[in-house]
Amino acid sequence: MPLWEFPDKMSLSRANVRDMTLKKWESITEWPLTVLSFLFLIMYAWQILAQPIGVWNDLAEWSMNALWVVFGVDYLLSLLLAEKKWDWFVHHLFDLIIVVLPMVRPLRVLRVLTALNALHRTSGMALRGRITMYAAASVVLIVFIGALAVLDAERYAPGASIRNFGQALWWTFVTITTVGYGDYSPITGTGRVIAFVLMLGGIALIGVVTATLASWIVDEVGAEEKKETQITREQVELVSQRLERIERKLDDIKIPKQS
């Protein structure tokens, strides 16, 4: 509904108007930006794995740069529409890092992770199911994106140990799980930034998985205790009913009086 159709528009404060405008903007752009984020990932993966040359490589590069500009415009407009700009800025540092570091091209691909919010909010599953789905999707995307990014950064560096996608995928997996065998390691500055991001992401995801598992165990134990408590109550009520029947029968028995 357009803002001018609200019947109480005269009573709305300027802050409320700006807040509703920001929410309306986010609602309108959420799914288009989600699609563009995945399109960015597809083009980036194709450029890294297929290694096109000539006009095809230029087309992929220009397309990704155009999408990056779209993400930047969206960030700036959202910041301008926010009434409490500092609060909005603090809660969107991840988006800022993606936008203001164009020299670290692989970080732009992480924009696809913010697209998971749209899928997360529209899911009809229960809260724990949505968290599980979100964590699983994040792991898959981070591993895939991390492998592409580190391969892009390391493949042609002198003395690099990560030369193909299989090696990059293995390194990403052992890094995000915080195992770190050390058989492969980045030597470039960009590669080490990617490793740092993966380590932080791995710690956060392990925390989410652990918390979700602990919550599930607590709920299962609580459900079992509730079930046992319910059974105990039913048994008490059954015994109570039997005692009442016995008392009524005893009352009905007439004891003869002694002369």
C-alpha positions in Angstrom: 0.0 0.0 0.0 1.5 3.4 -0.9 2.3 5.6 2.0 -0.1 8.3 0.9 -3.1 5.8 1.3 -2.6 5.4 5.0 -5.6 7.2 6.7 -3.5 8.3 9.7 -0.6 9.7 7.7 -0.9 13.1 9.4 -0.3 11.6 12.8 2.7 9.6 11.8 6.1 10.9 12.8 8.9 11.5 10.4 10.7 8.6 11.9 7.8 6.2 11.4 7.5 7.3 7.8 11.2 6.7 7.1 11.0 3.4 8.9 8.1 2.2 6.8 9.7 3.5 3.6 12.9 1.5 4.4 10.8 -1.7 5.1 8.9 -1.2 1.9 12.2 -0.7 0.0 13.6 -3.9 1.5 10.5 -5.8 0.8 10.5 -4.7 -2.9 14.2 -5.4 -3.5 14.7 -8.6 -1.4 13.9 -11.2 -4.0 15.4 -9.3 -7.0 18.6 -8.9 -5.0 18.4 -12.6 -4.0 18.2 -13.6 -7.7 21.0 -11.2 -8.6 23.2 -12.6 -5.8 22.9 -16.2 -7.1 23.4 -14.9 -10.7 26.6 -13.3 -9.5 27.7 -16.6 -7.9 27.0 -18.5 -11.1 29.0 -16.1 -13.2 31.8 -16.1 -10.8 31.9 -19.9 -10.6 31.8 -20.1 -14.4 34.7 -17.6 -14.8 36.9 -19.5 -12.3 36.2 -23.1 -13.3 35.7 -22.6 -17.1 38.4 -19.9 -17.4 36.8 -18.2 -20.5 39.0 -16.0 -22.6 38.5 -13.0 -24.8 35.1 -11.5 -25.1 33.4 -14.1 -22.8 35.8 -13.3 -20.0 35.2 -9.5 -20.5 31.4 -10.1 -20.5 31.6 -12.0 -17.2 33.8 -9.3 -15.7 31.6 -6.4 -16.8 28.4 -8.3 -15.7 29.8 -8.9 -12.2 31.0 -5.3 -11.9 27.5 -4.1 -12.8 25.9 -6.4 -10.2 28.4 -5.1 -7.6 27.3 -1.5 -8.4 23.7 -2.6 -7.9 24.6 -4.0 -4.5 26.4 -0.8 -3.6 23.4 1.4 -4.7 21.1 -0.8 -2.6 23.3 -0.4 0.4 23.5 3.4 0.1 19.8 3.9 -0.4 19.0 1.7 2.6 21.4 3.7 4.7 19.9 7.0 3.6 16.3 5.7 4.2 17.2 4.5 7.7 16.1 6.9 10.5 18.7 5.6 13.0 21.6 5.4 10.5 24.3 4.4 13.1 22.2 1.5 14.3 21.6 0.4 10.8 25.2 0.8 9.9 26.4 -1.3 12.9 23.9 -4.1 12.0 25.0 -4.2 8.3 28.8 -4.3 8.6 28.9 -7.5 6.6 27.2 -5.7 3.6 29.6 -2.8 4.0 32.6 -5.0 3.8 31.3 -6.6 0.6 30.6 -3.2 -1.0 33.7 -1.2 -0.1 36.3 -3.8 -0.8 36.1 -4.2 -4.6 39.8 -5.1 -4.7 39.0 -8.3 -2.8 36.7 -9.6 -5.5 35.9 -13.0 -3.8 34.3 -11.2 -0.9 31.6 -9.9 -3.2 30.4 -13.4 -3.7 29.6 -13.6 0.0 26.6 -11.3 -0.8 24.8 -14.5 -1.7 24.8 -15.4 2.0 22.6 -12.4 2.8 20.1 -13.8 0.2 19.5 -16.7 2.5 17.5 -14.3 4.7 14.7 -14.3 2.1 14.6 -18.1 2.0 14.8 -18.3 5.8 11.9 -15.9 6.4 9.6 -17.5 3.9 10.1 -21.1 5.1 7.0 -22.7 6.7 9.1 -24.9 9.0 9.3 -24.5 12.8 12.1 -22.4 14.2 14.6 -25.2 14.8 13.9 -26.5 11.3 14.6 -23.1 9.8 17.8 -22.7 11.8 19.0 -26.2 10.6 18.1 -25.4 7.0 19.9 -22.0 7.3 23.0 -23.5 8.8 23.2 -26.4 6.3 22.7 -24.0 3.3 25.3 -21.6 4.8 27.9 -24.4 5.1 27.4 -25.6 1.5 27.6 -22.1 0.2 30.6 -21.0 2.3 32.5 -24.2 1.3 31.7 -23.7 -2.4 32.4 -20.0 -2.4 35.5 -20.4 -0.3 36.9 -23.0 -2.7 36.2 -20.7 -5.7 37.7 -17.7 -4.0 40.9 -19.3 -2.7 41.4 -20.9 -6.1 41.0 -17.5 -7.8 43.5 -16.0 -5.4 46.1 -18.8 -5.3 46.0 -20.6 -8.6 48.7 -18.6 -10.5 50.7 -17.3 -7.5 54.4 -18.4 -7.5 54.9 -21.2 -5.0 51.2 -21.8 -4.4 50.1 -25.2 -3.2 46.4 -24.8 -4.2 46.3 -25.2 -8.0 43.0 -26.9 -8.8 39.4 -26.9 -7.5 39.7 -30.3 -5.7 42.6 -29.0 -3.6 40.7 -25.7 -3.0 37.6 -27.6 -1.9 39.6 -29.8 0.5 41.4 -26.8 2.0 38.2 -25.0 2.5 36.6 -27.9 4.2 39.4 -28.5 6.7 39.6 -24.8 7.3 35.9 -24.2 8.0 35.9 -27.2 10.4 38.9 -25.7 12.2 40.9 -28.9 11.6 43.6 -27.4 9.5 45.9 -30.3 8.4 48.3 -27.9 6.8 48.8 -29.9 3.6 47.5 -26.9 1.7 47.8 -23.3 2.7 47.3 -19.9 1.1 50.3 -17.7 0.5 48.7 -14.6 -1.0 47.2 -11.8 1.0 43.8 -12.3 -0.5 44.0 -16.0 0.2 44.8 -15.4 3.8 41.9 -12.9 4.1 39.6 -15.7 2.8 41.1 -18.1 5.3 40.4 -15.6 8.1 36.8 -15.2 7.0 36.3 -19.0 6.7 37.7 -19.5 10.3 35.3 -17.0 11.7 32.4 -18.5 9.7 33.4 -22.0 10.9 33.4 -21.1 14.5 30.0 -19.4 14.2 28.4 -22.3 12.3 29.8 -24.8 14.8 28.2 -22.7 17.6 24.9 -22.7 15.8 24.9 -26.5 15.2 25.9 -27.1 18.8 23.2 -24.8 20.2 20.6 -26.4 17.9 21.6 -29.9 18.9 21.6 -29.0 22.6 18.1 -27.4 22.3 16.8 -30.5 20.6 18.2 -32.7 23.4 16.7 -30.5 26.1 13.3 -30.6 24.3 13.4 -34.3 24.0 14.3 -34.8 27.7 11.6 -32.3 28.6 9.0 -34.2 26.5 10.0 -37.5 28.0 9.7 -36.1 31.6 6.3 -34.5 30.7 5.1 -37.9 29.4 6.3 -39.7 32.5 4.6 -37.0 34.7 1.4 -37.4 32.7 1.5 -41.2 33.2 2.0 -40.7 37.0 -0.9 -38.3 37.2 -3.2 -40.8 35.4 -2.1 -43.5 37.8 -2.9 -41.4 40.8 -6.3 -40.4 39.4 -7.1 -44.1 38.7 -6.1 -45.1 42.3 -8.2 -42.2 43.7 -11.2 -43.2 41.7 -10.9 -46.8 42.9 -10.7 -45.6 46.5 -13.8 -43.5 46.1 -15.7 -46.5 44.7 -14.5 -48.6 47.7 -15.6 -45.9 50.1 -19.1 -45.8 48.5 -19.5 -49.5 48.7 -18.5 -49.5 52.4 -21.0 -46.8 53.0 -23.7 -48.9 51.4 -23.0 -51.8 53.6 -25.3 -51.8 56.6 -23.6 -53.0 59.8 -26.2 -54.6 62.1 -26.4 -53.0 65.5 -25.6 -55.1 68.6 -28.4 -55.5 71.1 
